[in-house]
Amino acid sequence: MRIVVAEDLYLLRDGMVRLIEACGHQVVATAATGPETLEALLTWRPDVAVIDVRMPPTQSDEGLRAALAARSELPGLPVLVLSQYVEQLYARELLADGAGGIGYFLKESVFDADQFIDALERVAGGGTAMDPAVIAKLLSSGSSNRRLERLTEREHSVLGLMAEGLSNQAIGQRLFLSESAISKYTTSMFGKLGISDDDTNNRRVLAVLTYLNNP
């Protein structure tokens, strides 16, 4: 994979670069400010970008705003947000377009290299990789969604784990259910959410976006 790493802290940025390259991927550019991030994304058009939220010059939300600006020019650009903070407004906007892979992890929730690289690869492949703490924060500020209210408690549990990026097999292991049972739950869930069986759509991503956007 060709990757852009946007992080203003030198030691963390350099550590991510070394880790990514040790795992066989290529870091094509790094950035330490919001403007540098946008320039790198538009110039290199990476397979996936790792982006911090708060970056110079104002240390507010430059990273996320750069990601949004880049995705407006490059629809579907995969982005993994890695931050100490959950910026709800721009995170929801990033999730709302439904195009391309999206991930959002708190730095404190990344415990090993495999977890980080797995999240990067899932996002690069068009999937989702969401930190449970981020999911909880986004849902706590959401409004009611009648389609979500149609789901059973078990279907809600399945969808929440799907948002974390887990496969049906992994969800089954977490809930102590068979993979075939999880498949039945997901089929029912897609129907209740109005997500059709269309090969042009990634139904799992659309379901997760419905869950997280909670419009």
Backbone hydrogen bonds, N-H to C=O, Kabsch-Sander energy under -0.5 kcal/mol:
donor,donor_aa,acceptor,acceptor_aa,energy
3,I,1,M,-0.6
3,I,26,Q,-2.9
4,V,48,V,-1.4
5,V,29,A,-2.1
6,A,4,V,-0.5
6,A,50,V,-3.4
7,E,5,V,-0.6
7,E,31,A,-2.2
10,Y,8,D,-0.6
13,R,9,L,-2.8
14,D,10,Y,-3.2
15,G,11,L,-2.1
16,M,12,L,-2.3
17,V,13,R,-2.3
18,R,14,D,-2.4
19,L,15,G,-2.2
20,I,16,M,-3.0
21,E,17,V,-2.5
22,A,18,R,-2.0
23,C,19,L,-1.1
24,G,21,E,-1.5
25,H,20,I,-1.9
26,Q,1,M,-2.9
28,V,3,I,-2.0
28,V,26,Q,-0.8
29,A,3,I,-1.1
31,A,5,V,-2.0
34,G,56,P,-2.7
37,T,33,T,-2.0
38,L,34,G,-2.2
39,E,35,P,-2.3
40,A,36,E,-2.5
41,L,37,T,-2.4
42,L,38,L,-2.3
43,T,39,E,-2.2
44,W,40,A,-2.6
45,R,41,L,-1.9
47,D,2,R,-2.3
48,V,2,R,-1.3
49,A,78,P,-1.5
50,V,4,V,-2.8
51,I,49,A,-0.6
51,I,80,L,-2.3
52,D,6,A,-1.8
55,M,53,V,-0.7
58,T,55,M,-0.6
59,Q,55,M,-1.9
60,S,55,M,-0.6
63,G,53,V,-2.3
64,L,53,V,-0.6
65,R,61,D,-2.3
66,A,62,E,-2.3
67,A,63,G,-2.0
68,L,64,L,-2.5
69,A,65,R,-2.3
70,A,66,A,-2.4
71,R,67,A,-2.4
72,S,68,L,-1.4
73,E,69,A,-1.0
73,E,70,A,-0.5
74,L,70,A,-2.9
77,L,74,L,-1.9
79,V,101,G,-1.7
80,L,49,A,-3.4
81,V,79,V,-0.6
81,V,103,G,-2.9
82,L,51,I,-2.4
83,S,105,F,-2.2
87,E,85,Y,-0.7
88,Q,86,V,-1.1
91,A,87,E,-2.2
92,R,88,Q,-2.5
93,E,89,L,-1.7
94,L,90,Y,-2.4
95,L,91,A,-2.0
96,A,92,R,-1.7
97,D,93,E,-0.7
98,G,95,L,-1.1
102,I,127,G,-1.5
103,G,79,V,-2.1
104,Y,129,A,-2.0
105,F,81,V,-3.0
107,K,83,S,-2.6
109,S,106,L,-1.9
110,V,107,K,-1.3
111,F,109,S,-0.8
116,F,112,D,-1.6
117,I,113,A,-2.8
118,D,114,D,-2.6
119,A,115,Q,-2.0
120,L,116,F,-2.2
121,E,117,I,-2.6
122,R,118,D,-2.3
123,V,119,A,-2.4
124,A,120,L,-2.6
125,G,121,E,-1.5
126,G,123,V,-1.9
127,G,122,R,-2.7
129,A,102,I,-1.4
130,M,163,A,-0.9
131,D,104,Y,-2.6
134,V,131,D,-0.6
135,I,131,D,-2.4
136,A,132,P,-2.4
137,K,133,A,-1.8
138,L,134,V,-2.6
139,L,135,I,-2.7
140,S,136,A,-1.9
141,S,137,K,-0.7
141,S,138,L,-0.7
142,G,139,L,-1.1
143,S,214,N,-0.9
149,E,145,N,-1.8
150,R,146,R,-0.6
150,R,147,R,-0.9
151,L,148,L,-1.5
156,H,152,T,-2.3
157,S,153,E,-1.9
158,V,154,R,-2.4
159,L,155,E,-2.5
160,G,156,H,-2.4
161,L,157,S,-1.9
162,M,158,V,-2.2
163,A,159,L,-2.0
164,E,160,G,-0.9
165,G,162,M,-1.5
166,L,161,L,-1.7
171,I,167,S,-2.7
172,G,168,N,-2.5
173,Q,169,Q,-2.0
174,R,170,A,-2.1
175,L,171,I,-2.3
176,F,172,G,-0.8
177,L,172,G,-2.7
182,I,178,S,-1.9
183,S,179,E,-2.2
184,K,180,S,-1.8
185,Y,181,A,-2.1
186,T,182,I,-2.6
187,T,183,S,-2.1
188,S,184,K,-2.2
189,M,185,Y,-2.6
190,F,186,T,-2.8
191,G,187,T,-1.8
192,K,188,S,-2.2
193,L,189,M,-1.9
194,G,191,G,-1.0
195,I,190,F,-2.8
196,S,194,G,-0.7
198,D,196,S,-1.8
201,N,198,D,-1.9
203,R,201,N,-1.1
206,L,202,N,-2.3
207,A,203,R,-2.4
208,V,204,R,-2.3
209,L,205,V,-2.6
210,T,206,L,-2.1
211,Y,207,A,-2.1
212,L,208,V,-2.7
213,N,209,L,-2.8
214,N,210,T,-1.8
